[in-house]
Amino acid sequence: MRLRVEFTTEPFDLDEAPAHALVAREVVEGADLDAVDVGPFGNTAEGRADAVLAAVDALLRRTLEAGATRVSLQVNVVGEGDR
């Protein structure tokens, strides 16, 4: 099974990326995922279910430790034709 996660961390800072946002980027870019898209207002990552779920676990733990006050995420099952 393949999964896609879309997530944001808050609070936002338009002038400088907060520590929790930098940690989020580090987590998803360092994970064993097939596709990662990091942007200022939303992020997506896609890969095997076990890799995405492990990344989500690390993402939640590390961004909250780094000062995130809210993490919003959505996980979808995707098929090969959805890539």
C-alpha positions in Angstrom: 0.0 0.0 0.0 1.1 3.5 -0.8 0.2 6.6 1.3 0.4 10.3 0.8 0.6 12.7 3.8 -0.2 16.4 3.6 0.8 18.4 6.6 1.4 21.9 8.1 2.9 23.0 11.3 2.0 26.1 13.3 2.5 28.8 14.3 3.4 30.4 11.0 6.1 33.0 10.6 6.2 34.6 7.2 9.5 36.4 7.8 11.6 33.4 9.0 11.0 29.7 9.0 10.4 28.6 12.6 12.4 25.8 14.2 9.4 23.4 14.0 9.1 24.0 10.2 12.8 23.3 9.7 12.5 20.1 11.7 9.5 19.0 9.7 11.5 19.5 6.5 14.5 17.6 7.9 12.2 14.6 8.9 10.5 14.2 5.6 13.7 14.8 3.5 15.6 12.2 5.6 12.8 9.6 5.5 12.7 6.7 3.0 10.0 8.3 0.9 9.5 8.4 -2.9 8.3 12.0 -3.2 8.6 15.0 -1.0 7.3 18.5 -1.7 8.0 21.2 1.0 6.4 24.6 0.7 5.7 27.6 2.8 2.0 26.8 3.4 1.8 23.0 3.0 3.9 19.9 2.5 3.4 16.5 1.0 5.2 13.3 1.1 4.5 9.9 -0.5 5.8 6.4 -0.2 5.3 2.9 1.1 2.9 2.8 4.0 5.5 1.8 6.6 7.8 4.6 5.5 5.1 7.2 5.6 3.8 6.1 9.0 7.3 6.1 10.5 7.8 9.6 9.1 4.5 10.8 10.5 5.5 9.5 13.9 8.8 11.3 13.8 7.2 14.4 12.4 4.7 14.7 15.2 7.2 14.0 18.0 10.0 16.2 16.7 8.0 19.2 15.6 6.1 19.3 18.8 9.4 19.2 20.7 10.7 22.0 18.5 7.8 24.3 19.4 4.9 23.5 17.1 1.6 24.3 18.8 -0.5 22.6 16.1 0.2 20.0 13.5 -2.5 19.4 10.9 -2.2 16.4 8.6 -4.2 14.2 6.3 -3.2 10.7 5.2 -4.6 9.2 2.0 -4.2 5.8 0.4 -3.0 6.3 -3.2 -2.8 3.9 -6.1 -0.1 3.7 -8.7 -2.3 5.7 -11.1 -2.5 8.6 -8.6 1.2 9.5 -8.6 
